Amino acid sequence: MKNYFAISAFLSLVIATTFLALSGGNEPVETGNEGIQKFQSEQAFRDFVSSSNPTSTDTLGRTTDFNADLSPESDSGSSGSSTAVDRMSDTNIQVKGVQEPDILKNAGEKIFYSPENTDYRFYSSGRRKNASVFNTLPAENFSEINELPEDGKMFLKNSSVIFLGDSITSYSRETYQQKWNIELNSSIETARKINNSIYLVLREKVDKSNPCPVRPLSSVEIPCTDFYRPSDSQRGDTAYTLTKIDAETGKVQETEGFVGSGQNTIVYVSKNSVYLTYLEQRSETEVRMEFLDDKGSELLDQKTVDRIDEVKSYNISDEALQVEIRNLIRDYRKSLSEKEASEFEKEFQNSWGNYTDERKRTLSTTGIAKFNSDLKLETQGQVPGETNDQFSLSEKEGDFRIATTVGNSWQFDAESENDLYILDENLERKGEIQGLGLTEEIYSVRYVNDKAYIVTFRRIDPFHTIDLSDPSNPELLGELKLPGYSSYLHPLSQDRILGIGEEDGSVKAVIFDVSEDEPEIEESIVLNDWYSEISSSHHAFKIDRKHKVFFLPGSNGGNIFNYSQGLKQVKKVNMTDVKRATYVNDNLYVFSETEAAVIDQTNMETIKNLHFREKRDIVEGPVIDRPQTLR
């Protein structure tokens, strides 16, 4: 009886939703690029967003991806005098020349650090903002020298530091005086800086009662008729505003609006283009109705099928229609023996599973909107499935590469598998490889030149190597299975890929040897840490190619590994809640929420430990996690 009632209840939901969709309708929209349309009127905008069901606005996905640059980071030579900056590390970024904001920025002689203030004990009244400025050289004099009344992630310019928090604020790097400020009315999905321009993608849940105009910034008002929408979508609940700002003056130079799903939004920025992706999922009710139209005659007797078709043609309310269909299904089941009824329920479920499995690449799709550097919408594309995070996206020589998982929706009974698609500059499909990791889903991707490395996971961790040298015919070269999974991949060289993830609840680091088509494990280590900040942000990873070491923050402190041959831990930094590390010359600076240390990388000795929040007023209070909206 349980399966029967589930089937009947679901049929009711199918019919109700389908007829609601058919009874409504949006006003015509003005067609722009293929697959993208502009709203012709405010009413069309209102109708579009009012038909949307609420979806989560939580930022999905963890980090961004980059085409790996294997050269030393901002390294201008070997270490020199104790007060001169000869080399320094930058933020672990997505694309060379496309800067990303982070809570730590290294300016050489100064480090700007803005921990995310998740501990309210450090607020004297309400929410207290404090970004710290440290001097770095000589290392023995490492100390906090100033504060700024801000928090949030930052960009650096030659003369300023720019905070992206509740507002966007620029300060002089020398005098610490405010230069300009922009108030926000929406959250920042992501941001990038290219040369002197800051590119923002702002998002806000559309106010269905009063949606027009959209005011993403206090100084910007955008008519609803200036927003684009996907032409193949019937609803959207989130307004995205792409904004270009002059980093020197704070002047808003360009804006462009887009309305779509708030699910699984991912942004990829190259030097010439901004790609905004979003998830489109077919309604389960719609697919169920199609299933009944297609398979109903195989599952039900002809009398019941004819009666269902007849009832669907009646001019009755949706509620009455639900009752009629449910009664017809119930009457059919009552006509069966107990054994026949049990077989019917089993056959119904198996048929539904086969139906959705055969159509898994149509059930959910990732839409892609491509904008140029002036934020003009160029084209739109679509691929089956959904992306894991921004590591799944990459651009190379005009081609856009995207890895997706298909068939993993809870709504359907299809078996998941994973694909990689290569699209041309018009986002038309150029090449593809399908069917990786049956019953698994993507956990991490890394593109390195003409290779792609994909980790899928369910119970084990298959590591796939794919040749992309012929974009029209990508080729699976090899596959390696090992325990646990890698959620972050980083190239150590052309032939060695570092994976950081988890095995049996502990942080794991593994080096994959990819010198041959079939990858091999060079070395694998499981740490005595249950968590690493790298699982939340790739900015937490730091590599120093000169010394052949990388820094891996853990729940029990910071870990420094030498990777020249295998993996050898050369230093443990005893510090709670480690967030970031950066280097100046041969000194590694390690930061937690309230502590910092400087390590001499030539001998791995600790030069100095620092508690940099001791002088602040501490007010006892609850520890509250603040959601992170900026990636």
C-alpha positions in Angstrom: 0.0 0.0 0.0 2.9 2.4 0.7 4.1 2.4 -2.9 0.5 2.8 -4.2 -0.1 5.9 -2.1 3.2 7.3 -3.1 2.4 6.8 -6.7 -1.1 8.3 -6.3 0.2 11.3 -4.3 2.8 12.0 -6.9 0.3 11.8 -9.8 -1.7 14.4 -8.0 1.3 16.7 -7.7 2.1 16.1 -11.4 -1.3 17.1 -12.6 -1.6 20.1 -10.3 1.7 21.6 -11.3 1.3 20.9 -15.0 -2.0 22.5 -15.3 -0.9 25.5 -13.3 1.9 26.0 -15.7 -0.4 25.7 -18.7 -3.0 28.1 -17.3 -0.4 30.9 -16.8 1.8 32.6 -19.3 4.3 35.4 -19.7 4.0 38.4 -22.0 6.2 38.2 -25.1 9.8 39.2 -24.7 12.1 40.9 -27.0 14.6 38.4 -28.5 18.3 39.2 -28.2 21.0 36.6 -28.8 19.8 33.1 -29.6 18.6 31.5 -26.4 18.6 34.8 -24.5 15.7 37.3 -24.4 15.1 40.7 -22.9 11.9 41.5 -21.1 9.5 43.7 -23.2 7.7 45.1 -20.2 7.8 45.2 -16.4 4.7 43.0 -16.3 6.6 40.3 -18.3 9.4 40.5 -15.7 6.8 40.3 -12.8 5.1 37.3 -14.4 8.5 35.5 -14.9 9.6 35.8 -11.4 6.2 35.3 -9.7 5.9 31.9 -11.3 9.2 30.7 -9.6 9.3 28.4 -6.7 11.7 29.4 -4.0 15.2 28.0 -4.4 18.2 28.2 -2.2 20.4 31.3 -2.6 23.3 29.7 -0.8 26.5 30.0 -2.8 27.2 26.5 -4.2 30.6 25.4 -5.2 33.7 26.0 -3.4 36.4 27.7 -5.5 37.5 28.7 -8.9 39.6 26.9 -11.5 42.7 28.1 -13.4 44.8 27.0 -16.3 47.8 26.1 -14.3 50.8 28.4 -14.4 53.8 26.3 -13.3 56.2 29.1 -13.0 57.3 30.5 -9.6 54.8 32.9 -8.0 56.0 36.5 -8.4 59.6 35.3 -7.9 62.1 37.9 -9.1 65.1 36.1 -7.8 66.8 34.6 -4.8 66.5 36.1 -1.4 68.6 39.1 -0.8 68.9 41.6 2.1 66.7 41.2 5.2 64.8 44.5 4.4 64.4 44.2 0.6 61.6 42.3 -1.2 63.2 40.1 -3.8 60.3 37.7 -4.2 56.8 37.3 -2.9 53.7 35.1 -3.4 50.4 36.2 -4.7 46.9 34.8 -4.1 46.3 31.4 -5.7 44.3 32.7 -8.7 42.1 31.3 -11.4 43.6 32.8 -14.6 47.0 34.5 -14.9 46.3 38.3 -15.0 42.8 38.0 -13.5 43.1 38.8 -9.9 40.8 37.3 -7.2 39.8 38.8 -3.9 40.9 37.1 -0.7 41.1 37.7 3.1 44.9 38.0 2.8 46.8 40.2 0.4 50.6 40.3 0.2 52.1 43.7 -0.7 55.7 42.7 0.0 56.7 44.9 2.8 53.1 44.8 4.1 50.5 42.1 4.5 46.8 43.0 4.7 44.8 40.4 6.6 41.0 40.5 7.2 39.9 37.3 8.9 36.3 36.7 8.5 35.3 37.5 12.1 33.3 34.4 12.8 33.9 34.8 16.5 31.7 37.5 18.0 33.8 37.7 21.2 36.0 40.1 19.2 33.3 42.6 18.7 33.1 45.4 21.3 29.5 46.4 20.3 27.6 44.5 17.7 29.6 43.5 14.6 33.1 44.9 14.8 35.2 45.2 11.7 39.0 45.1 11.9 41.5 44.4 9.1 45.1 44.2 10.2 48.2 45.6 8.5 51.5 43.8 9.2 55.1 44.8 8.4 57.1 41.8 7.1 60.8 42.8 7.0 63.0 42.2 8.7 61.2 39.0 9.8 62.4 39.4 13.4 60.3 42.7 13.6 57.2 41.1 12.1 54.3 42.9 13.8 50.8 44.4 13.4 51.3 48.1 12.6 47.8 49.3 11.9 44.1 48.5 11.6 41.4 49.4 9.1 37.7 49.5 10.1 36.7 46.9 7.5 36.4 43.2 6.9 35.8 41.1 3.9 37.9 40.0 1.0 40.3 42.4 -0.7 42.0 43.4 -4.0 45.3 45.2 -4.1 46.2 48.0 -6.4 49.6 49.8 -6.6 48.3 52.6 -4.3 45.2 51.1 -2.6 43.6 48.2 -0.9 39.9 47.6 -1.8 37.6 45.7 0.5 34.5 43.8 -0.7 32.2 43.3 2.3 28.8 45.0 3.1 30.1 47.8 0.8 33.0 48.2 -1.5 35.6 50.5 -0.1 39.0 51.7 -1.2 41.8 52.8 1.2 45.2 54.3 0.5 47.9 51.7 1.2 50.2 54.4 2.6 47.9 56.8 4.6 45.1 54.3 5.2 42.6 57.1 4.4 39.4 56.1 2.6 39.4 57.0 -1.1 35.9 55.9 -2.2 33.0 53.8 -1.2 30.0 52.1 -2.9 27.1 50.8 -0.8 25.6 47.5 -1.8 22.0 46.4 -1.8 22.8 42.9 -2.9 25.4 40.2 -2.2 28.5 39.6 -4.2 28.5 36.3 -6.0 32.1 36.7 -7.1 34.5 39.4 -8.2 37.7 39.7 -10.3 40.1 42.5 -11.1 41.7 42.9 -14.5 44.2 45.8 -14.9 42.3 48.8 -13.5 38.8 47.3 -13.7 36.8 45.4 -11.0 34.2 43.0 -12.3 31.4 42.1 -9.9 28.6 39.6 -10.2 25.9 40.7 -7.8 23.0 38.6 -6.9 19.7 39.2 -5.1 16.5 37.3 -4.5 13.8 39.0 -6.6 11.2 40.8 -4.5 8.0 39.4 -6.1 5.8 42.0 -4.6 7.9 45.0 -5.8 10.5 43.7 -8.3 11.0 46.8 -10.5 13.4 48.5 -10.8 16.3 46.5 -9.5 18.8 48.4 -7.3 21.9 46.2 -6.8 24.0 49.2 -5.7 22.9 52.3 -3.9 24.0 54.4 -6.9 22.6 52.2 -9.6 18.9 51.6 -10.6 18.3 49.2 -13.5 14.9 49.0 -15.3 13.5 45.5 -15.4 13.3 45.8 -19.2 17.1 45.9 -19.3 17.4 42.4 -17.9 17.9 39.3 -20.0 16.5 35.9 -19.3 17.0 32.4 -20.8 14.4 31.9 -23.5 14.0 28.2 -22.7 13.2 28.8 -19.1 9.8 29.5 -17.7 10.9 30.9 -14.3 13.7 32.6 -12.5 14.1 33.7 -9.0 17.4 35.5 -8.9 18.5 38.8 -10.4 22.2 38.9 -11.4 23.9 42.2 -12.1 27.3 42.2 -13.8 29.1 45.4 -12.9 32.4 46.9 -14.1 34.0 49.5 -11.8 37.0 51.7 -12.2 39.3 50.5 -9.4 41.0 53.9 -9.1 37.9 56.1 -8.8 35.1 53.7 -7.9 33.0 54.9 -10.8 30.5 52.4 -12.2 31.4 52.0 -15.9 29.1 49.3 -17.1 26.2 47.1 -15.9 24.2 44.2 -17.4 21.3 42.3 -15.9 20.3 38.6 -16.1 17.5 36.8 -14.4 17.7 33.0 -13.9 17.8 30.2 -11.4 19.6 30.8 -8.1 20.8 27.2 -8.1 24.4 26.3 -8.6 25.5 29.6 -10.1 29.1 29.5 -11.2 31.2 32.4 -12.7 34.3 32.0 -14.8 36.3 35.0 -15.9 39.0 35.0 -18.5 40.9 38.1 -19.7 38.3 38.7 -22.4 35.1 37.1 -21.3 32.8 36.5 -18.3 30.9 33.3 -18.2 27.8 33.0 -16.0 26.4 29.5 -15.6 23.2 28.4 -13.9 21.3 25.2 -13.4 18.0 24.5 -15.2 16.1 21.4 -13.9 13.0 20.0 -15.5 10.0 19.8 -13.3 9.5 16.3 -11.9 5.8 16.7 -12.5 6.3 17.5 -16.2 8.5 14.4 -16.6 6.0 12.3 -14.7 3.2 13.4 -17.0 5.3 12.6 -20.1 6.0 9.2 -18.6 2.3 8.5 -18.2 1.6 9.6 -21.7 4.4 7.4 -23.0 4.2 4.3 -20.8 0.7 4.5 -19.3 -0.7 2.0 -21.8 1.9 -0.5 -20.8 1.2 -0.2 -17.1 -2.5 0.3 -17.0 -5.4 -1.4 -18.8 -6.9 0.4 -21.8 -10.1 1.3 -20.0 -8.1 3.2 -17.3 -5.9 4.9 -20.0 -9.0 6.0 -21.9 -10.7 7.3 -18.8 -7.6 9.3 -17.8 -7.4 10.9 -21.3 -11.2 11.7 -21.1 -10.9 13.3 -17.6 -7.9 15.4 -18.7 -10.2 16.9 -21.4 -12.8 18.0 -18.8 -13.2 21.7 -18.0 -12.8 21.1 -14.3 -10.7 22.6 -11.6 -7.2 21.2 -10.9 -8.3 19.9 -7.5 -11.2 18.0 -9.1 -8.9 16.6 -11.8 -6.5 15.3 -9.1 -9.3 13.5 -7.4 -10.5 11.9 -10.6 -7.1 10.7 -11.7 -6.3 9.4 -8.2 -9.6 7.5 -8.1 -9.0 6.0 -11.5 -5.5 4.7 -10.4 -7.0 3.4 -7.1 -9.9 1.6 -9.0 -7.4 0.0 -11.3 -5.3 -1.3 -8.4 -8.4 -2.6 -6.6 -9.2 -4.7 -9.6 -5.9 -6.6 -9.2 -5.1 -9.4 -6.9 -2.6 -8.8 -4.1 0.1 -10.5 -6.1 -0.8 -8.5 -9.3 -0.9 -5.3 -7.3 2.6 -5.9 -5.9 3.9 -6.7 -9.4 2.2 -3.5 -10.7 4.0 -1.3 -8.2 7.3 -3.0 -8.9 6.9 -2.7 -12.7 5.8 0.9 -12.3 8.9 1.8 -10.4 11.3 -0.1 -12.7 9.7 1.5 -15.8 10.0 5.0 -14.2 13.7 4.3 -13.4 14.4 3.1 -17.0 12.5 6.0 -18.5 14.5 8.6 -16.6 17.8 6.8 -17.0 17.4 6.9 -20.8 16.7 10.6 -20.6 19.2 11.6 -17.9 20.9 14.2 -20.2 17.6 16.1 -20.6 16.6 16.2 -16.9 19.0 18.9 -15.8 21.1 21.3 -17.9 23.6 24.0 -17.3 22.9 27.2 -19.1 25.9 29.4 -20.0 25.7 33.1 -20.7 28.9 34.6 -22.2 29.7 38.4 -21.8 32.6 40.3 -23.3 34.9 42.5 -21.2 32.5 45.4 -21.6 29.7 43.2 -20.2 27.9 43.0 -23.5 26.0 39.7 -23.8 27.6 37.8 -26.7 25.9 34.4 -26.8 24.3 31.6 -24.8 24.9 27.9 -24.7 23.8 24.8 -22.8 25.2 21.4 -21.8 23.6 18.4 -20.1 24.0 18.0 -16.4 25.3 20.2 -13.6 28.7 21.4 -12.6 30.4 20.7 -9.3 32.3 24.0 -8.9 34.3 26.5 -10.8 37.2 24.0 -11.3 34.8 22.4 -13.8 35.2 25.4 -16.2 38.1 26.6 -18.3 38.8 28.6 -21.5 41.6 27.9 -23.9 42.2 29.6 -27.3 38.6 30.5 -27.6 37.2 27.1 -26.6 35.2 26.7 -23.4 35.6 23.4 -21.5 33.0 22.3 -19.0 32.7 19.1 -17.0 29.3 18.0 -15.7 27.5 15.3 -13.8 24.2 14.0 -15.3 21.5 12.0 -13.7 22.3 12.8 -10.0 19.0 14.6 -9.1 17.1 13.3 -6.2 13.9 13.8 -8.2 14.7 11.0 -10.6 15.9 7.4 -10.5 18.6 7.7 -13.2 22.1 6.5 -12.5 24.6 9.3 -12.5 27.6 9.6 -14.8 29.9 12.4 -15.8 30.7 14.2 -19.1 33.1 16.7 -20.4 32.1 19.1 -23.2 34.2 21.5 -25.4 32.3 24.4 -26.9 33.5 26.9 -29.5 33.5 30.7 -29.1 29.8 30.7 -29.9 29.2 28.1 -27.3 28.3 25.5 -29.9 29.3 22.0 -29.0 32.6 21.1 -30.6 33.6 17.8 -28.8 32.6 15.7 -25.9 33.4 12.7 -23.8 30.5 11.0 -21.9 30.0 8.3 -19.4 32.8 8.8 -16.9 32.4 7.2 -13.5 29.1 5.4 -13.7 27.0 5.9 -10.4 29.5 8.6 -9.3 29.7 12.4 -9.4 32.5 14.9 -10.0 34.4 16.1 -6.9 37.3 18.0 -8.6 38.6 19.0 -12.0 41.9 20.5 -13.1 42.8 21.6 -16.6 46.5 21.7 -17.4 47.2 22.9 -20.9 45.8 20.1 -23.2 45.0 17.7 -20.3 42.0 17.5 -18.0 42.1 15.6 -14.7 38.8 14.6 -13.2 38.1 13.0 -9.8 34.7 11.3 -9.5 33.6 9.7 -6.2 31.0 7.5 -4.6 32.8 4.9 -2.5 36.2 5.1 -4.1 38.1 7.9 -5.9 38.6 7.3 -9.7 41.2 9.7 -11.1 40.6 10.2 -14.8 43.1 11.6 -17.3 41.8 13.1 -20.5 43.6 14.3 -23.7 42.1 17.6 -25.0 44.7 18.3 -27.7 42.0 17.6 -30.4 39.1 19.7 -29.1 36.7 17.9 -31.4 37.7 14.5 -30.1 38.7 14.4 -26.4 40.1 11.1 -25.4 40.1 9.2 -22.1 43.7 8.2 -21.6 43.6 6.4 -18.2 41.9 5.9 -14.9 43.1 5.1 -11.4 41.0 4.0 -8.4 42.1 4.6 -4.8 40.4 5.1 -1.4 38.9 8.4 -0.4 38.6 11.4 -2.7 40.5 14.5 -3.8 38.4 17.7 -3.7 41.3 19.9 -4.8 43.9 19.3 -7.5 47.0 21.3 -8.0 49.8 20.8 -10.6 53.2 20.4 -9.2 54.7 19.9 -12.7 53.5 18.7 -16.1 53.9 15.1 -14.8 52.8 15.4 -11.2 49.4 16.4 -9.9 48.7 17.0 -6.2 45.4 15.9 -4.8 44.0 17.1 -1.4 40.9 15.7 0.0 39.7 13.1 2.5 39.9 9.5 3.4 37.9 8.0 6.3 37.2 11.4 7.8 40.9 12.6 7.8 42.7 15.0 5.5 44.6 13.3 2.7 47.3 14.4 0.3 48.3 12.3 -2.7 50.7 12.9 -5.6 49.5 11.4 -9.0 52.2 10.5 -11.5 50.7 11.5 -14.9 53.8 11.1 -17.0 52.2 8.2 -18.8 48.7 7.7 -20.1 47.8 5.5 -17.1 48.2 7.5 -13.9 49.9 6.1 -10.9 50.1 7.0 -7.2 53.6 8.4 -6.4 52.8 8.8 -2.7 49.8 9.2 -0.4 49.6 10.5 3.1 46.7 10.7 5.6 47.1 13.5 8.1 45.9 13.7 11.7 43.5 16.5 10.7 39.8 16.2 10.2 39.4 19.4 8.2 41.5 21.7 5.9 40.6 25.3 5.0 41.4 24.2 1.4 38.1 22.4 1.3 36.4 25.8 1.5 38.8 27.9 -0.6 41.7 27.3 -2.9 43.2 30.6 -1.6 44.2 28.6 1.5 46.7 26.6 -0.6 50.2 28.0 -0.9 53.1 26.5 -3.0 56.7 27.8 -3.1 58.3 26.3 -6.1 61.7 27.6 -5.3 61.9 25.5 -2.1 59.7 22.7 -3.5 57.3 23.0 -0.6 53.5 23.6 -0.2 51.5 24.7 2.8 48.4 22.7 3.8 46.3 24.1 6.6 44.7 21.6 8.9 42.4 21.4 11.9 45.4 20.7 14.2 47.7 23.3 12.7 49.7 24.1 9.6 51.6 21.5 7.6 54.6 22.2 5.4 55.5 19.4 2.9 58.5 19.1 0.6 57.3 17.6 -2.7 60.7 17.3 -4.5 60.5 13.5 -4.2 57.4 12.1 -2.9 55.8 13.8 0.2 57.9 14.7 3.3 56.5 16.8 6.1 59.2 19.2 7.1 57.3 21.5 9.5 54.3 21.5 11.8 53.0 24.9 12.8 51.1 24.6 16.0 48.3 27.0 15.6 44.5 26.7 15.9 42.2 27.4 13.0 44.9 28.1 10.4 43.5 30.2 7.5 46.3 31.4 5.2 50.0 31.4 4.4 52.1 33.6 2.1 55.8 34.2 1.6 58.2 37.1 1.3 61.7 36.2 0.2 62.5 33.0 2.1 60.1 33.6 4.9 56.7 32.0 5.2 54.0 33.9 7.1 51.2 31.8 8.6 47.9 33.2 9.9 45.0 32.0 12.0 42.1 34.1 13.3 44.2 35.6 16.1 47.7 34.3 15.7 50.5 34.5 13.2 54.0 33.0 12.8 56.9 33.5 10.5 59.0 30.5 9.3 62.5 30.6 7.8 62.1 28.3 4.8 65.9 27.7 4.5 65.9 25.8 7.8 62.2 25.6 8.8 62.9 27.3 12.1 60.2 29.6 13.6 61.5 33.2 13.7 58.6 34.7 15.5 55.1 34.0 16.9 52.6 36.8 17.2 49.2 37.2 18.9 47.7 40.1 17.1 44.3 40.7 18.7 45.3 40.8 22.3 44.8 44.6 22.6 41.3 44.6 21.3 38.4 44.7 23.7 36.9 41.3 24.1 33.2 40.9 24.8 32.0 37.5 25.7 29.3 36.2 23.5 28.2 33.4 21.3 30.3 32.2 18.4 28.3 32.6 15.3 29.2 31.5 11.8 28.5 34.1 9.1 27.7 32.8 5.7 30.4 33.4 3.0 28.9 34.8 -0.2 32.0 36.0 -2.0 34.2 33.5 -3.8 
